[in-house]
Amino acid sequence: MNKQQSGFTLIELIAVIVILGILAATAIPRFVDLSAAANEAATQGVAGALASASALNKAEEVAENANLSGATSATVANCQDVSALLDGVADYTAFQAVYSTMTITSLAVATGASVTCTVVNGSVSSTFVGYGTD
């Protein structure tokens, strides 16, 4: 009786390990690039939310001054004050607790004026327009 063995040879196993190593070597740098892109996208997303909140607050102030609205706008005298306009964020300290890696430039905004504010997240930054309201 002839007994036949089955399985993979050592050469076949080494070839598979080499191929997996090559695939891993090319995939890991792509994942690192994705995390940098995700960090940038998160910063731009927060800056966009701050820009929208600031613009809505300014529109509410304009409507209030024209006696078109009974609501009152929030006071914004500094770029960091805009963070309090986000839902669930009471002030800049609360903003930093929620977005622990991000900071907003402390730049004064005169009433009725606008200024370009910056959100910084590590080495990534994004800008938004802050409108000063009283």
JOFENPE-V333922 format. One record per backbone hydrogen bond with DSSP energy under -0.5 kcal/mol. NH is the residue of the N-H (numbers start at 1). CO is the residue of the C=O. If there is no record, write none. Layout:
{{NH	CO} {NH	CO}}
This chain:
{{3	1} {4	2} {13	9} {14	10} {15	11} {16	12} {17	13} {18	14} {19	15} {20	16} {21	17} {22	18} {23	19} {24	20} {25	21} {26	22} {27	23} {28	24} {29	25} {30	26} {31	27} {32	28} {33	29} {34	30} {35	31} {36	32} {37	33} {38	34} {39	35} {40	36} {41	37} {42	38} {43	39} {44	40} {45	41} {46	42} {47	43} {48	44} {49	45} {50	46} {51	47} {52	48} {53	49} {54	50} {55	51} {56	52} {57	53} {58	54} {59	55} {60	56} {61	57} {62	58} {63	59} {64	60} {65	61} {66	62} {67	64} {68	63} {69	63} {76	133} {79	107} {81	78} {82	78} {82	79} {83	80} {84	81} {85	82} {86	83} {89	86} {90	88} {95	91} {96	92} {97	93} {98	94} {99	95} {100	98} {102	99} {103	120} {105	118} {107	105} {109	77} {112	132} {113	110} {115	130} {117	115} {117	128} {119	126} {120	103} {120	118} {121	124} {122	101} {124	121} {126	119} {128	117} {130	115} {130	128} {132	113} {133	76}}
